Structures are given as structure tokens and as C-alpha cells.
Amino acid sequence: MKVGDKVRFLNEVGGGEIVGFPEKGIVLVQDADGFEIPVMEREVVVIETNHLNIPKPATTAKPASGVIPNRAAMADVADEDLPEVDLADLPLAYRPKTIERKGGDELNLFLAFVPQRIKELSTTRFDVYLVNDTNFHYRFALLSGEDGMYELLVEDVVGGNAKLHLAEISLADLPRWKRLLIQGYLYKEDKSFAPKPAESIALRVDVTKFYKLHTFRPSEFFTAPALLLDIYRNDRPAHPMVFKAEDIEQGLQHQEQTAHVVRQPARKEENGILIVDLHATELLETTAGLSPKEILDFQVRTFRETMNELRREKGRKIVFIHGKGNGVLRNAVEQDLRHRYRSCTYQDASFQEYGYGATLVTIR
């Protein structure tokens, strides 16, 4: 790099012209508005110079097959005959090497959402970044979907100790980013390293947080407040749903069921009566990131699994504890009993033993 080279920022939008080198490893970039911005050399790439990165433009006349135009033929072509080339569209011919840091082999990767106008959350757009706070390169595919069916959002590679801009989205785009699956592997270039396992990690994005100002907080990665979701933290996958490479196909088929850590069914048996507690706090380790509908669907699924498991045990009595609440779960259970399990009988369970909000079912 030298003074006069035009550069583009790798991790931010924009660029400019190099006007100086104030200290080792730092370049001074003057943008289109005349502001001089100090930037680390590894965070910019040269896009225009006399001898680096810019291939000679082809002539408008296509040479005959097997014929290579010589220098004299190129000299006869006037400048106006050459095709226009947008420098921003040219592929990068230079990629800075990762500057490794002590402790950087411990994995820390994050998905970040940065509002463009923090005080206008209801209308602003959001920049989405993948933050790689490690010494490894990370090649990944980011997928969106549910019920085991996914579509590709982004496929790329982010260098070590860098961040990559993935997309610019609006609030209307958030449903597509609600359930994500990221598959990737880590490696180093031009040196030996201890390999990390290739894994698939499910991410749930709580879209309600995007309407709350306190959701977006300062971080060491951005000058503006941001929402960071852990992919890896301290060398461990942050989400409990992790697939090894050989289990990806099976994991995708059961993503909805295993997205949250499930406790053992809250069951106990007293006096020959099986008691099943359908409260979400008894069935799931956490309900964070789940909508009320998703919680209800899981509770109903647990009810059905229990009924299907015991459907052949004639005379079997089961008490389902669903709570009083607003009656939504109770209504869902009774609707299933009326339509799916019509041969079974049911009634309110003993108030003295189970309080309000319990149904006694007898298998017939």
C-alpha cells in the first residue's frame, strides 16, 4: 500500500484514498467527504492502483480462438473503445493475513443485529453481521426455516478476528430470521493447527426484542449499540441444539422437537393413577425465545404422546395438570379428548388433591 491508493473497508461500508501512514500497521484514509479516518491495514483492501489488483480491461473485439492479442494490438485500441469497469464489482485479489492474538484459538462467534437509527426502532433498518472473534477462518452457510425445511440465506467465509456484513433487513424481514441454522467449519491458512469439529447450530431470534431500546447494547465490536447472539462462546456452542456433521440429516428432521432442552416428562404415579404435569416450567428447561403458541404446541404434543403411549391400557387413569390460567391449554386438551380420543372419558380431577386446573382421563 502507498499514498494515493484507493481502498475499500473490509468490515464496514465505504472507503477512500490513502493519505498517510501515521504509525506501523495503521493507514489514514480520506473519505469522499474529506474526513481522515485511521484504520488498521488489515481492515482495508486496495481497489485501485497502477500495479496491484486491477486486471487490464479486455478489448471490445473478441480475438479469434487460440489467438492472444499482442501489446501492439492493444495500443491501437482507443480508450473510449474499452468497456467500463465498476471497481466495486471486481473480485478481491488481495486478502490480508489474519493477525493472530493470544487466546484467540478459543472460539467466540456471534450473530449481530445493528440498528441504523437506534432512536427510530419502529422504522429503522438493521445491519446483520457475523462477528468472528477468533484466530480461525470460518466458512459457513446460514439457513432459515422450520419444520425441517430450510433455505439458504448466506454462504461465505469470514476471516479471523474480523466481522462480515451479511445483510440489511427491515422489521418486515424478521420472520425470515426467526429460526436459523448455521453450519460451518474452522481452519487456518498457511500453517498447521488443531482442528475444531464441524457443527450445525440452531439459533432462535426473539423478534419482540427488536422493538425494545434496551435490547441493543454497547459492545467491543461496534461503535453503535447492537444485539449479539452467541454462536460460540468460550469454545462451546452457545445453543444446546448442536449436530455433528454425521447427524445433520437426522437433526434437521427433529429440529422443532429438540430446539430447547427438554426435561424428563413430569410424571409420577400415586394409587395407580398416573399424574402428568403439563406446565411449561416442568417440561422445558427454558422457554426463552419461544412464543406462547410454540409453548402451547409443545404442551399439547406431550399430552398426545402420553395418550398414544397408554391407549391400549384399558381402565388406565391419568391426571393431566394444566393449571387454571386463561383456560387455553385446558380447552386444547378437552378438544383433543372430544375428537382424537372419543372412546376415553374425562372429568375434573379431585380439587382437594390437585386443585383447580386438572383433568382426570380414563382410557376406554
C-alpha positions as CSV (number, residue, x, y, z in Angstrom):
1,M,0.0,0.0,0.0
2,K,1.1,3.5,-0.7
3,V,-0.2,7.1,-0.5
4,G,-2.7,7.7,-3.3
5,D,-4.1,4.1,-3.4
6,K,-7.8,3.9,-3.3
7,V,-9.1,1.4,-0.8
8,R,-12.3,-0.2,0.4
9,F,-13.1,-1.1,4.0
10,L,-13.4,-4.8,4.6
11,N,-15.7,-4.7,7.6
12,E,-17.6,-1.5,7.1
13,V,-19.3,0.2,4.2
14,G,-17.2,2.8,2.4
15,G,-13.6,3.6,1.6
16,G,-11.4,6.3,0.3
17,E,-7.9,7.3,-0.6
18,I,-4.8,6.6,1.5
19,V,-3.2,9.9,2.6
20,G,-0.7,8.7,5.1
21,F,0.7,6.1,7.5
22,P,0.7,7.7,11.0
23,E,2.2,4.6,12.6
24,K,3.0,1.0,11.9
25,G,0.0,-1.1,10.9
26,I,-2.2,2.0,10.6
27,V,-3.3,3.8,7.4
28,L,-5.0,7.2,7.2
29,V,-7.9,7.0,4.8
30,Q,-9.7,10.1,3.4
31,D,-13.3,9.5,2.5
32,A,-15.5,11.3,0.0
33,D,-16.4,14.0,2.5
34,G,-12.8,14.8,3.2
35,F,-12.7,13.2,6.7
36,E,-9.4,11.4,7.5
37,I,-10.1,8.0,9.2
38,P,-7.3,6.0,10.9
39,V,-7.8,2.3,10.0
40,M,-5.8,-0.9,10.6
41,E,-4.0,-2.1,7.4
42,R,-5.7,-5.5,7.7
43,E,-9.2,-3.9,7.6
44,V,-8.8,-2.3,4.2
45,V,-8.2,-3.6,0.7
46,V,-6.7,-1.8,-2.3
47,I,-9.1,-1.5,-5.2
48,E,-7.3,1.0,-7.4
49,T,-3.6,1.4,-8.1
50,N,-1.2,1.3,-11.0
51,H,0.1,-2.2,-10.4
52,L,-2.0,-4.1,-7.9
53,N,-5.3,-5.9,-8.1
54,I,-6.7,-4.3,-11.3
55,P,-6.5,-6.6,-14.4
56,K,-6.1,-5.0,-17.7
57,P,-9.5,-4.4,-19.3
58,A,-10.3,-6.6,-22.3
59,T,-10.9,-5.1,-25.7
60,T,-14.3,-4.9,-27.3
61,A,-13.2,-7.0,-30.2
62,K,-13.1,-10.7,-29.3
63,P,-9.9,-12.3,-30.6
64,A,-10.2,-15.4,-32.8
65,S,-10.0,-18.7,-31.0
66,G,-6.4,-19.5,-29.9
67,V,-5.1,-16.0,-30.8
68,I,-3.7,-13.9,-27.9
69,P,-3.7,-10.2,-28.7
70,N,-0.2,-8.7,-28.5
71,R,0.9,-5.4,-26.9
72,A,0.9,-3.6,-30.3
73,A,-2.7,-4.6,-31.0
74,M,-3.7,-3.4,-27.5
75,A,-2.1,0.0,-28.2
76,D,-4.2,0.6,-31.3
77,V,-7.4,0.4,-29.2
78,A,-8.7,3.9,-28.2
79,D,-9.7,4.4,-24.5
80,E,-13.3,5.0,-25.5
81,D,-13.5,1.6,-27.1
82,L,-12.7,-0.1,-23.7
83,P,-15.6,-1.4,-21.6
84,E,-16.4,0.5,-18.5
85,V,-15.4,-1.4,-15.3
86,D,-17.0,-0.7,-11.9
87,L,-14.2,-1.2,-9.5
88,A,-16.6,-2.2,-6.7
89,D,-17.6,-5.2,-8.8
90,L,-14.1,-6.6,-9.3
91,P,-13.1,-9.6,-7.2
92,L,-10.6,-9.0,-4.4
93,A,-7.1,-10.0,-5.4
94,Y,-5.7,-9.2,-2.0
95,R,-6.7,-10.6,1.3
96,P,-4.9,-9.6,4.5
97,K,-3.5,-12.4,6.6
98,T,-5.1,-13.0,10.0
99,I,-3.1,-11.3,12.7
100,E,-3.4,-13.9,15.5
101,R,-3.7,-12.8,19.1
102,K,-3.0,-14.7,22.3
103,G,-6.0,-16.7,23.4
104,G,-7.7,-16.3,20.0
105,D,-7.8,-20.1,19.4
106,E,-10.7,-20.2,21.8
107,L,-13.9,-19.9,19.7
108,N,-16.1,-16.8,20.1
109,L,-18.5,-16.2,17.3
110,F,-21.6,-14.0,17.3
111,L,-24.5,-13.0,15.1
112,A,-25.1,-9.3,15.4
113,F,-28.0,-7.0,14.6
114,V,-27.1,-3.3,14.5
115,P,-29.9,-0.7,14.0
116,Q,-29.0,2.1,11.6
117,R,-31.1,4.6,13.6
118,I,-31.2,3.5,17.2
119,K,-33.8,6.1,18.3
120,E,-36.3,5.0,15.5
121,L,-36.7,1.3,16.1
122,S,-40.1,1.1,14.6
123,T,-38.9,2.3,11.1
124,T,-35.1,1.8,11.0
125,R,-33.3,-0.9,9.1
126,F,-30.8,-3.3,10.6
127,D,-27.4,-4.4,9.5
128,V,-26.7,-8.1,10.2
129,Y,-23.1,-9.1,10.8
130,L,-21.2,-12.3,11.6
131,V,-18.5,-11.5,14.2
132,N,-15.5,-13.8,14.3
133,D,-13.5,-13.1,17.5
134,T,-11.1,-16.0,16.9
135,N,-7.8,-16.7,15.1
136,F,-9.6,-19.2,12.7
137,H,-11.3,-18.5,9.4
138,Y,-14.9,-19.6,9.5
139,R,-16.6,-20.9,6.3
140,F,-20.3,-21.2,6.9
141,A,-23.8,-21.5,5.5
142,L,-26.6,-19.6,7.2
143,L,-30.0,-21.2,6.7
144,S,-33.6,-20.1,7.6
145,G,-36.6,-22.3,8.1
146,E,-38.7,-24.5,10.3
147,D,-40.2,-28.0,10.4
148,G,-37.0,-29.5,9.0
149,M,-37.2,-27.4,5.8
150,Y,-34.6,-24.7,5.2
151,E,-33.5,-22.1,2.6
152,L,-30.0,-20.6,2.2
153,L,-29.6,-17.0,3.4
154,V,-25.9,-16.5,3.2
155,E,-22.9,-18.7,2.2
156,D,-19.4,-17.1,2.8
157,V,-16.2,-17.1,4.8
158,V,-15.2,-14.6,7.5
159,G,-11.6,-14.2,8.3
160,G,-10.1,-14.5,11.8
161,N,-10.6,-11.6,14.2
162,A,-13.0,-9.9,11.7
163,K,-16.6,-9.3,11.1
164,L,-18.6,-9.8,7.9
165,H,-21.7,-7.9,6.8
166,L,-24.4,-10.4,5.9
167,A,-27.5,-8.4,5.0
168,E,-29.6,-5.3,5.6
169,I,-33.1,-6.1,6.8
170,S,-36.2,-4.4,8.0
171,L,-38.7,-5.3,10.7
172,A,-40.9,-6.9,8.0
173,D,-38.0,-9.3,7.2
174,L,-37.6,-10.5,10.8
175,P,-40.0,-13.6,10.5
176,R,-37.5,-15.0,8.0
177,W,-34.7,-14.6,10.5
178,K,-36.6,-16.0,13.5
179,R,-35.3,-19.6,13.2
180,L,-31.8,-20.0,11.9
181,L,-29.4,-22.9,11.4
182,I,-25.7,-22.2,10.9
183,Q,-23.4,-24.9,9.5
184,G,-19.7,-24.3,9.3
185,Y,-16.1,-25.3,9.9
186,L,-13.0,-23.5,11.1
187,Y,-9.5,-23.6,9.7
188,K,-6.2,-21.6,9.4
189,E,-4.3,-20.8,6.2
190,D,-0.7,-21.4,5.6
191,K,0.0,-23.1,9.0
192,S,-0.8,-26.2,10.9
193,F,-3.5,-26.1,13.6
194,A,-5.5,-28.3,15.9
195,P,-8.8,-28.8,14.0
196,K,-12.2,-27.9,15.5
197,P,-15.3,-30.0,15.0
198,A,-17.6,-29.1,12.1
199,E,-21.0,-28.4,13.7
200,S,-24.5,-27.2,13.0
201,I,-26.0,-24.9,15.5
202,A,-29.6,-23.7,15.7
203,L,-30.4,-20.1,16.6
204,R,-33.7,-18.6,17.8
205,V,-34.2,-14.9,17.3
206,D,-36.7,-13.3,19.6
207,V,-38.3,-10.7,17.2
208,T,-40.1,-8.9,20.1
209,K,-36.7,-7.6,21.3
210,F,-36.3,-5.5,18.2
211,Y,-38.9,-3.2,19.5
212,K,-37.2,-2.5,22.8
213,L,-34.4,0.0,23.1
214,H,-32.6,-1.7,26.0
215,T,-32.1,-4.8,23.8
216,F,-29.3,-3.1,21.9
217,R,-26.2,-2.6,24.0
218,P,-22.6,-1.3,23.6
219,S,-20.0,-3.9,22.6
220,E,-16.4,-4.0,21.7
221,F,-17.2,-4.9,18.1
222,F,-19.3,-1.9,17.0
223,T,-19.4,1.8,17.7
224,A,-23.2,1.7,17.8
225,P,-25.4,-0.4,20.2
226,A,-26.0,-3.9,18.9
227,L,-27.9,-7.1,19.7
228,L,-25.4,-10.0,19.8
229,L,-26.5,-13.7,19.7
230,D,-23.9,-16.3,20.7
231,I,-22.9,-18.9,18.2
232,Y,-19.8,-20.0,20.1
233,R,-18.7,-18.6,23.5
234,N,-15.5,-19.7,25.2
235,D,-15.0,-22.6,22.8
236,R,-18.5,-24.0,23.3
237,P,-21.6,-23.9,21.1
238,A,-23.9,-21.4,22.8
239,H,-27.2,-23.2,21.9
240,P,-28.0,-26.6,23.2
241,M,-29.1,-27.9,19.9
242,V,-25.9,-28.9,18.2
243,F,-25.4,-31.6,15.5
244,K,-22.2,-33.3,14.5
245,A,-21.7,-33.5,10.7
246,E,-22.9,-37.1,10.5
247,D,-26.1,-36.2,12.4
248,I,-27.2,-33.2,10.4
249,E,-29.8,-35.0,8.4
250,Q,-31.4,-36.6,11.4
251,G,-31.1,-33.4,13.4
252,L,-32.9,-31.4,10.7
253,Q,-35.9,-33.8,10.8
254,H,-36.3,-33.3,14.5
255,Q,-35.2,-29.6,14.8
256,E,-38.6,-28.4,16.2
257,Q,-38.7,-31.1,18.9
258,T,-35.1,-30.6,20.1
259,A,-34.6,-26.9,19.7
260,H,-35.0,-26.5,23.5
261,V,-33.6,-28.8,26.2
262,V,-36.5,-31.0,27.3
263,R,-36.7,-32.3,30.8
264,Q,-37.9,-35.8,31.5
265,P,-41.7,-35.9,31.4
266,A,-43.0,-34.6,34.8
267,R,-44.7,-37.8,35.7
268,K,-45.4,-39.6,38.9
269,E,-47.8,-42.4,39.9
270,E,-50.0,-42.4,43.1
271,N,-52.5,-45.1,44.0
272,G,-52.5,-46.5,40.4
273,I,-53.1,-43.1,38.8
274,L,-50.5,-41.6,36.5
275,I,-50.1,-37.8,37.1
276,V,-48.6,-35.7,34.2
277,D,-47.8,-32.1,34.8
278,L,-48.2,-30.1,31.6
279,H,-46.9,-26.8,32.9
280,A,-44.2,-25.4,30.6
281,T,-41.8,-24.9,33.5
282,E,-42.0,-28.7,34.2
283,L,-41.5,-29.8,30.6
284,L,-38.8,-27.4,29.4
285,E,-35.5,-26.1,30.9
286,T,-36.3,-22.7,29.5
287,T,-39.0,-21.0,27.5
288,A,-36.7,-18.2,26.3
289,G,-37.3,-17.4,22.7
290,L,-40.5,-19.4,22.4
291,S,-43.8,-17.7,21.6
292,P,-47.0,-18.6,23.5
293,K,-48.2,-20.7,20.6
294,E,-45.0,-22.7,20.4
295,I,-45.2,-23.4,24.2
296,L,-48.8,-24.5,23.8
297,D,-48.0,-26.7,20.8
298,F,-45.3,-28.5,22.9
299,Q,-47.7,-29.0,25.8
300,V,-50.4,-30.5,23.5
301,R,-47.8,-32.7,21.9
302,T,-46.7,-34.0,25.3
303,F,-50.4,-34.7,26.1
304,R,-50.9,-36.6,22.8
305,E,-47.7,-38.6,23.3
306,T,-48.9,-39.7,26.7
307,M,-52.3,-40.7,25.4
308,N,-50.8,-42.6,22.4
309,E,-48.4,-44.4,24.7
310,L,-51.1,-45.7,27.0
311,R,-54.0,-46.1,24.6
312,R,-54.0,-49.9,24.9
313,E,-54.2,-49.9,28.7
314,K,-57.9,-50.1,29.2
315,G,-59.1,-48.7,32.5
316,R,-55.9,-46.7,33.0
317,K,-56.5,-43.4,34.8
318,I,-54.3,-40.3,34.0
319,V,-54.5,-36.9,35.6
320,F,-53.2,-34.1,33.4
321,I,-52.4,-31.0,35.4
322,H,-52.8,-28.0,33.0
323,G,-53.4,-25.2,35.5
324,K,-56.3,-22.7,35.7
325,G,-54.7,-19.8,33.8
326,N,-56.8,-18.4,30.9
327,G,-58.1,-21.9,30.0
328,V,-56.3,-22.1,26.7
329,L,-54.4,-25.3,27.5
330,R,-57.5,-26.9,29.2
331,N,-59.6,-26.2,26.1
332,A,-56.9,-27.7,23.8
333,V,-56.8,-30.8,25.9
334,E,-60.6,-31.2,26.1
335,Q,-60.9,-30.6,22.3
336,D,-58.4,-33.4,21.7
337,L,-60.4,-35.7,24.1
338,R,-63.6,-34.9,22.2
339,H,-62.2,-35.5,18.7
340,R,-59.0,-37.6,18.9
341,Y,-59.8,-39.8,21.9
342,R,-63.6,-40.1,21.8
343,S,-63.6,-43.5,23.4
344,C,-62.0,-42.1,26.6
345,T,-63.9,-40.5,29.4
346,Y,-62.8,-37.4,31.3
347,Q,-63.8,-35.2,34.2
348,D,-62.4,-32.6,36.6
349,A,-59.9,-34.2,38.8
350,S,-60.2,-34.0,42.6
351,F,-59.9,-30.4,43.8
352,Q,-58.6,-31.5,47.2
353,E,-55.7,-33.5,45.7
354,Y,-54.9,-31.4,42.6
355,G,-56.6,-28.0,43.0
356,Y,-58.2,-26.2,40.1
357,G,-56.8,-27.0,36.6
358,A,-56.6,-30.8,36.4
359,T,-58.4,-33.3,34.3
360,L,-58.9,-37.0,35.1
361,V,-58.9,-39.2,31.9
362,T,-59.9,-42.8,31.9
363,I,-58.7,-45.0,28.9
364,R,-61.5,-47.0,27.4
